Structures are given as structure tokens and as C-alpha cells.
């Protein structure tokens, strides 16, 4: 006799199919807010590319008009005289001065900025780091003309002693020899630019060092590392790409600085072998000082020099992106 009781078991709960989560995701991704945000983001990116292309086309067109009338070689002529018929001008001195002053500024500013950022994030007590960081933020907001006035009235008169010392001990190099002229040279411009870009590099580097995972530092300390070894093995590798980005931001300001450079430099269209001898010029300084009194051909020539500065800036930023991309896999950010 079969004594097994048959019971009505509840039907199994329906399991969601694989297509249902995808359908829900697609539904959530097509909300009105998401579509608006996607359109605004895409439009902003396209608009930026259009603006950059329009700037490049404008500069190229006006530069072609100037170069076609240039009696000299645009790349090698040591002269800027657009009032002649035909005009004769070149960017050799401007390119040299722009590159040299920017290199000097970066060589002075980057090590100091990184050291300040490390001090504020890993050495200074919190009661000190807050006010110091606030003062550095204020320095980044000071107008360039204020830096220029300070450089002309305070920095330049006090550089005679430094220039004399450099000439006494390093004048044999030729690069740091001084003939006793006024200290309105490329080194003066580099020092002033270094002071101007120091807050930018410091602030960005400080924020990058703050993002270092705490477990990386604690692991190094647990292995017996000193504080400097923690910084060298954990903090600096993690923040390398951020420091490079901060340096490129500072370099961008150094390349395009106008009024401060025009205030402290004695411009001449010749290349000085020594950084201490007065003379030289930069793209931005030349544009700022000559644009107001330039004729139509003179303005086209200045725009042509601006095109060269535009290209240099793009090349610098592209090189920075390439360096960051190469070193990204070795940084602590991917650990």
C-alpha cells in the first residue's frame, strides 16, 4: 500500500534572466538626466577642439601673411624691424630667451616646490601646515604685474651680490660670467618666474601626495623603513605623474608670462652666452611691448611669433602626456 502523501509544493520563484539586468541598465542609462549630461559632456569636448582648431587656423593665416613679406629668415634672423620696406624679423632670439628662462625657472622651482609639498604633508604639524598652505594659495592669486613691480624694485637691486659671487666662483664656465652690467638678464627672469610658478607646483604636488594610500606608508614603516625611505619608496613613486603634471602647469605659465618679464628684462635682439649679462627677449615679452605701436604688418609678425609659442606649448604638453603614460605602469598608483 502506498502511504506516500502527495503535497502541493509551491512553484519555484522565477529567477531573473540574463537579459533583464541588461534591460534595466539600458533603461537607467537612457534617463533624461543622463542623456542631457552625456550631450553636455560630449558637446563641451567637441567645443574645446573646435576652439583650439579655430585658434590654430587664425594664427596660421595671419602668420603666413607676415612670413610672406619677411625679407629675412623667420627662424634665424637676429632682428625685429617690421617698419622697413620690406620688413625684416626673426624669432631666433625670442625662442632662445623663452626656452632658457623657462628652463632656469623650472630648475629652481620644481625641487623647492616638491620639498615644500613633502614638508607640509609628511613633516609639518597640522597647526603649521594649514596656515602655510593658505599663504601659498594666496601667492598663486597675486597678479603678474605685482610680481613684476616687486622684481624691478626689490629683486633686481639686490642681485648684484649674487651675480658677483657667481662670477667669482663659476665665471670660468662662461655661462655664469658677469661683465658688471645691470642685473636685468635671463637669470633674473628665471628667478622671478620660479617665484611665480612655485605656488602652482606646490599646491598640486601637495594634493597629489595627500592621495598616497595610507597602507603603502604603513607597510613600509612596518618593514623598518625610516620616514625618508617611506617617502622615497612609497610617496614619490605614487605622485610622480602628478608632480610632472604640476610642473607642466607651472611651465605653461612661465612660457606665456608677459608683464613680469617685460618689467625686469632689458630686451635686446642678440643672444648672450652668459645668463648674467643683460639682454635677450621672450615671445610673450616681445608681443606685450611691441603690439600697441605695431602696424598691420607688425601685428601679423607678432602673431607669427605667437604661433611659434603656441606650437611650443603643444609640444611641451604632448611630451608631458607621453612621459606620464610611460611611467604610469611603474607608479604606486597601480599597486
GIDA-V952369 format. One record per run of one state. SS is the DSSP state (A for helix, B for strand, O for the rest). FROM is the first residue (numbers start at 1). TO is the last residue. If there is no record, write none. Layout:
((SS FROM TO) (SS FROM TO))
//
This chain:
((O 1 17) (A 18 29) (O 30 31) (A 32 69) (O 70 79) (B 80 81) (O 82 87) (B 88 89) (O 90 91) (A 92 123) (O 124 125) (A 126 140) (O 141 143) (A 144 158) (O 159 159) (A 160 173) (O 174 184) (B 185 185) (A 186 210) (O 211 213) (A 214 222) (O 223 226) (A 227 256) (O 257 258) (A 259 264) (O 265 267) (B 268 268) (O 269 277) (B 278 278) (O 279 279) (B 280 280) (O 281 282) (A 283 290) (O 291 295) (A 296 330) (O 331 331) (A 332 334) (O 335 335))
//
